[in-house]
Every structure is written in C-alpha cells, then in structure tokens.
C-alpha cells in the first residue's frame, strides 16, 4: 500500500480508504459479518481510513458497533462530518457521531458540503485544541464548488479538503489540487469511481494489454 504524509503533522496515511455512504447504511445486524469482513480486508491490504457522516443514515452506528469489537479498532483512522447549522446543533451532532462510532477522539472531523462553515469551523478549532479531534477538514462533491473549497483553504487553517475527482471528472486538476499541494493541505477524494457508473462503460471489455506492465489487474485499478 502506498502511503502519503499528512502535511499538517507528517503522519503517514495509506492512500486507499473506504467510504460508507449507502454501503454501511444498514439496519439489519445480520449483515454485520459482511461489513466486518470488508473492514478487515481493507486493513489486511494496508488501508486504515473510514469516512462517514450523519448524512449517511446508520453508517456511523454500524461502524461503531462493528469496529469496537475488532482487534484493529485502534489502528483505524476515523473520519466523520458535521452537517447542520448553528453552533449548538453542530456540537450536539458531533457528540452524537462520537457516541455512535464509539470513539473518545475522532481523527478527522469535516464540515460537510461547507454547511454553515464559519460557525462549525470555530467549534472544530476549539475541539482540536482540546484533543477531541485531531484534524479539521471541509468537503464538497461537485465541480462548481471547487472554487469555494480553494478559497477556504487559502484563507483558513484547514488540514484536509475532500472533493470529487476521477478519471471522468478531472476538474479538480485545474486549481484545487495544485492549491492543496502549494498550501500543504491533505486531499481526500470522494467519488473516485464516479459512484460506480464508469464501470458500465467497460462492461464485458478486457483490460488493455499495456495494463499488465503497470500491474493493473482490474478496471478499478485502471480507473
């Protein structure tokens, strides 16, 4: 597994993590063994980061229920988000996320889709100083918000910026990725496989022969 250093601290983090939108939003505990196997496989292959949000239904609770019983519980990197308006609402939501994920500390807390970012950022800074969270982030998932994300990381102390980027959606290459590199802000990529839609373009098609030269064994690896 390739690792990258988080610019704010120098801490190494594997480049592959796992998102939990839809996939971990389950209500039947009979599916927990499947979820646990997914997380164990990710860790075995070298991954650590789990990204969630209150927006993702039961995902935070499912993560907490499962990981709290795994031997690797403290070797994972837990990321979630605040997705509400108002200071107290933000505090209440983040505390609920920590209870659901069964964590005394969250590695990365992000402002989901920049909702009420000024208010939430003030709280996140206080929480980081007190040790309740380790890193602060902001997120969005559409190209037309990249300029706003860039503006925020240029003018605020932000550790992570999360945004959409894939072989089909390269808009972030114009300004956002270079800005993050220049400013020393870690990037967390969402929709790296276009929510799965790009697989339909290559359905039943073989990988190009040259892919073998780069040890690419699947279309996911190619993308």
N, C-alpha and C positions, 0 to 999 in steps of 0.2 A: 504494500500500500504506500502510495506517495503521501508525504506529509508536507504541510506548509506551516510556517511560523506566524502566529497572530501578531501583527506589528505592535500592538499596544503593550504586549508583555514578552514576546519571544516564545511563548508556549507553542509547542508543536501540536498540530491537529490534522488528522487524516482528511484527505480531500473528498472522500466519499462518506456521506451520512445518510440519514433516512428521514423523509417527511412523513407526516401522519394524517394529512387531510384525506378523508374518506377511508383510507386503508385501516386505520386504527379506530375509527368511529363505529365501534360495535357495541351491542347491548347484551349479547348472549355470551356468557363466560365459557361456553363450550368451545368458542373459537380461540380462547386464550392460548392453548398449546401451540396453535399455528402462529400467533403473534410472537410468542416467546421464541419459537424456532427461528423466525425471521430475525429477531434481535440478536439471538445467539450466533446465527450465521454471519450477520453483519460484523459482529465483534470478532469472530473467528477469522474472518477475511481481513481484519485490520481496521474496520470502521468504529467510530465512537459516538458521533453526534446524532441526537434525536431532536427533531424540530417539531414543535406543536403550537397550539393556540387555543384560547377559549372558543374561537370561531369553529373549531373542528369537532364540535359535539362532545362525544365521550372520550375522545382521544387522550386527553391529559390523564383522566382517571384510569383508563386502560393501561397507559404507560406506567403509572404509579403502581397499580395492582400487580403488574407482571414483573417489572424490574426490581421491585422491593424484595422479591423472593429469589432473585437470581444472584449467583456468586459475583457477577460482573457489575452489580448495581452501582458501585462507586468508581467504576472505571469508565463509565459513560459520560458524555458531555450533554447536559440537558439545556435545551433552548425552548423558550416559550415566548408569549407575546402579551401585551396589554392592548385591548381592543374596545375602548369605551371613552366617553367624555366625562370630564370632571375629575378633580383630584381624589376625592374620597372614593368615588366609583372605581378609579384606577387602582387605588390601594387595595380595596376590597377584592377586586377581580384578581390581582396578582397574588394576594394571600390565599385566595381560593385555589389558584393554579398550583401553588406550592403544596397545599394540603392534598390536592388530587394527585400530584406527581410524587408525593411523599418525600419532599426534599426540603431540608432546612436552608439550603442555598441553591439558587438557580445559576448555572454557568452563564447563560446569556438571556437577558430579557430585552425584547424588541418592541418598538411601537408599531403595531400592525397597521399597515396602509397609511401611516402618518396621522392617524386619527387623534386629534387634539394633542399634537406632538409637543407643543410648548409646555402644557400642563404636565403631561406624563414624563417629559424629559427631566423636569425639575425633581420629581419624585425618584426617578431612576438614578439620578446623580447622588441623591441622599442615600439611597439603598446601596449603591456601590461603595460609597464611603464607609457605610456601616458594616459591609461584608455580606449583606443579604443576597446580592447578585455580584457576579464577577466581571461581566461585560455588558455594555449598553449597545443596542442596535436599533435600526429603523428598517422598515420594509415597504415594498410595493411590488406589484406583479404585472404592470402594464408599461409599455414603451413611453406613453405620453406623460408618465410621472418620473421618468429618469432625470429630467432637468431639475425637478424639485428635490429628488434624492441627492443629486450632486450639490445643489445649493446648501442643503442641510449639512452635509459632511464637510463642506468648505467653511461653514460658519459656526459649527457646534463641535463639541468634543464627543465624537462617536467612535466606537470600537469596531462595529460591524455594520455593513449595509447589505441587505438582502433584496434581490431583484430577479426578474426573469431573464434568462439567457439560454439559447440553444442553437443548434445548427440551423434551425429555421427562423430564429429570432435573434439577430445579431446587433440590434440597435444599440445595446449597451457598449459596444466597441467604440462608438463614435466619441463619447465623452465620459461616461460614467466609470467604466473600467479604468481608463487612464487616470481619471481623477482619484479614484480609490488607491491606485498604485502610488501616485505622487504624494498623497496625503497620509499614507500608511494606515489605511482603513481595510480591515479584513472583508472579503466578499463571501456571501453565502448565496448560492444560486438556487432559485426555485424554477420549476417547470423546465428542467434540463432536457427532458424528453418530450416537451410540448404536450404535457398531460397524456402522453401515450399515443397521440394522434399520428405522429410521424411514422409509427410502425405500419400503419395502413398503406403507406406509400411503397413499402418494400415487401409487402406480404408475399410469401412464396418465392421471393427472389433470392438468389445466392449472393453471398458477400463477394466483392471484387477480389480477384486473385492477389492483388498487391497488399490486401489487408493482413495476409499471413506474415508479411515482412515486419509488421508492427505488432505482432502477437495479438491481433484483433480477432476474437473468436465468435463474436455475436454482433447483431445490429445495434444493440445497446452500447457495446464497446465502440463501435464505429461512430455512432452519434456523439 
